[in-house]
Amino acid sequence: MSDFDLALSVVLGMGLAAATGFRVFLPLLVVSGAAYTGHLPLDDSFAWLGTPAALLMLGTAALAEVVAYYVPGVDNLLDTLATPGAFVAGTVVSAAVMTDLPPMVKWTAAVIAGGGVAGVTQGITAMVRANSTVLTGGLGNPFIATAELVGSALVSLLALAVPFVALALVILFLWLAMRLRRRKLPSAHRSSD
């Protein structure tokens, strides 16, 4: 495996993992569909992701997750449950697409890069939803849910087609979210003085 192929494999895994930070099951469904149709090679130990049973199970889970995020109160509860779920899903999806790597390298990269970026993305989206709940009484949450759904689908598909663009988009989102958060923090401290 060339250095470029190795980098591409890791970036693909990170892009898909970041998408699990928006929605846990949708990126797994995209990976399952791509593997089932022969468009995405998976590591041998993750071949089960490309089976009809996995496609059906992940499709059902993705649909239930998408619908549940539009139910007031349930969306905030799901954010609590999705944080560890996103870390696990990000790790799994990263490991699945990192083919031809020694196990120690693959799992280290999958846990740190995949699980890490999924956890950070999920944490930021949970923070945005919590702020929306407080500021809008939950009325803004369906807009957040729609943005997360579009973000998850877009990043998942971009990761398969142009992984470096997907990663750049994720980095831009995280940078903007952190910048917005920093901008809010000083104003909150000034108002309490």
C-alpha positions in Angstrom: 0.0 0.0 0.0 1.4 3.4 -1.0 1.6 6.3 1.3 -1.2 8.1 -0.6 -3.4 5.0 -0.3 -2.7 4.9 3.4 -3.6 8.6 3.8 -6.7 8.2 1.6 -7.8 5.2 3.8 -7.4 7.2 7.0 -9.1 10.3 5.6 -12.0 8.3 4.3 -12.4 6.8 7.8 -12.2 10.1 9.5 -14.8 11.7 7.1 -17.2 8.9 7.7 -16.5 9.0 11.4 -17.3 12.7 11.5 -20.6 12.0 9.8 -21.5 9.7 12.6 -21.2 12.7 14.9 -24.2 14.2 13.1 -26.2 11.0 12.9 -24.9 7.6 14.2 -26.6 5.2 11.8 -26.8 7.1 8.5 -23.1 6.9 7.6 -23.1 3.3 8.5 -26.0 2.8 6.2 -24.2 4.6 3.4 -21.1 2.4 4.0 -23.3 -0.7 4.0 -25.0 0.3 0.7 -21.7 1.2 -0.9 -20.1 -2.1 0.2 -23.2 -4.1 -0.8 -23.2 -2.7 -4.4 -19.4 -3.3 -4.7 -18.4 0.4 -4.6 -16.5 0.3 -1.3 -14.0 -2.4 -0.3 -14.1 -3.2 3.4 -11.7 -4.9 5.7 -12.4 -8.6 5.8 -13.5 -8.6 9.4 -16.2 -6.0 8.5 -17.6 -7.8 5.4 -20.8 -8.2 7.4 -21.5 -4.5 6.8 -22.1 -5.3 3.1 -24.8 -7.9 3.6 -28.5 -7.5 3.0 -29.2 -8.1 6.7 -26.9 -5.3 7.7 -28.4 -3.0 5.0 -32.0 -3.7 6.3 -31.0 -3.3 10.0 -29.0 -0.1 9.5 -31.8 1.3 7.2 -34.4 0.7 10.0 -32.1 2.2 12.6 -31.3 5.2 10.5 -34.9 5.9 9.8 -35.9 5.6 13.5 -33.0 7.9 14.5 -33.9 10.6 11.9 -37.6 10.6 12.9 -36.8 10.6 16.7 -34.7 13.8 16.3 -37.8 15.6 15.3 -39.7 14.7 18.6 -39.3 17.4 21.2 -37.5 16.2 24.3 -36.5 12.9 22.6 -33.9 14.9 20.6 -32.1 16.0 23.7 -32.2 12.5 25.2 -30.8 11.1 22.0 -27.9 13.5 22.2 -27.0 12.0 25.6 -27.1 8.5 24.2 -25.6 9.4 20.8 -22.3 10.7 22.3 -20.9 7.3 23.3 -22.7 5.8 20.3 -21.0 8.2 17.9 -17.6 7.3 19.3 -18.2 3.6 18.8 -19.7 4.1 15.4 -16.9 6.4 14.3 -14.3 3.8 15.5 -16.1 0.9 13.7 -16.7 2.8 10.4 -13.0 3.9 10.4 -11.7 0.5 11.0 -14.0 -1.0 8.4 -12.6 1.2 5.6 -9.0 1.2 6.6 -8.0 -1.9 4.6 -4.5 -3.4 4.3 -3.2 -1.9 7.5 -1.5 -3.8 10.3 -4.1 -4.3 13.1 -2.3 -2.2 15.7 -2.0 0.8 13.2 -5.6 0.4 12.1 -7.2 0.2 15.5 -5.0 3.0 16.9 -6.1 5.3 14.0 -9.7 4.1 14.2 -10.0 4.9 17.9 -8.0 8.1 18.0 -8.9 9.6 14.6 -12.3 8.0 13.9 -13.7 7.8 17.4 -12.2 11.1 18.3 -13.6 13.1 15.4 -17.0 11.5 15.8 -17.0 12.3 19.5 -16.0 15.9 19.0 -18.6 16.4 16.2 -21.3 14.9 18.3 -20.3 17.0 21.3 -20.5 20.2 19.3 -23.9 19.3 17.7 -25.3 18.4 21.2 -24.1 21.8 22.5 -25.8 23.5 19.6 -29.0 21.7 20.2 -28.9 22.4 24.0 -28.4 26.1 23.2 -31.3 26.0 20.7 -33.5 24.3 23.3 -32.7 27.1 25.9 -32.9 30.0 23.5 -35.9 28.9 21.4 -37.8 26.7 23.8 -37.1 23.8 21.4 -38.8 25.5 18.4 -35.4 25.8 16.6 -34.5 22.1 17.2 -36.2 20.8 14.0 -33.9 23.2 12.0 -30.9 21.8 13.9 -32.1 18.2 13.2 -32.5 19.0 9.5 -29.0 20.6 9.3 -27.5 17.6 11.1 -29.3 15.1 8.7 -28.1 17.0 5.6 -24.6 17.3 7.1 -24.4 13.6 7.8 -25.6 12.6 4.4 -23.4 15.2 2.6 -20.2 14.3 4.5 -20.9 10.6 4.1 -21.3 10.8 0.4 -18.4 13.3 0.0 -16.2 11.0 2.0 -16.8 8.2 -0.5 -16.4 10.4 -3.5 -13.7 12.9 -2.5 -12.4 12.1 1.0 -10.1 15.1 1.3 -13.0 17.5 0.5 -15.2 15.8 3.1 -12.4 16.2 5.7 -11.9 19.8 4.8 -15.6 20.4 5.2 -15.6 18.8 8.7 -12.6 20.8 9.7 -14.4 24.0 8.6 -17.5 23.1 10.5 -15.5 22.4 13.7 -13.5 25.6 13.3 -16.7 27.7 12.8 -18.5 26.0 15.8 -15.5 26.6 18.1 -15.2 30.2 16.9 -18.9 30.8 17.5 -18.6 29.2 21.0 -15.6 31.4 21.9 -17.5 34.4 20.7 -20.4 33.5 23.0 -18.2 32.7 26.1 -16.7 36.2 26.6 -20.1 37.9 26.3 -21.5 35.5 28.9 -18.7 36.3 31.3 -19.1 40.1 30.7 -22.8 39.9 31.5 -22.2 38.1 34.8 -19.8 40.8 36.0 
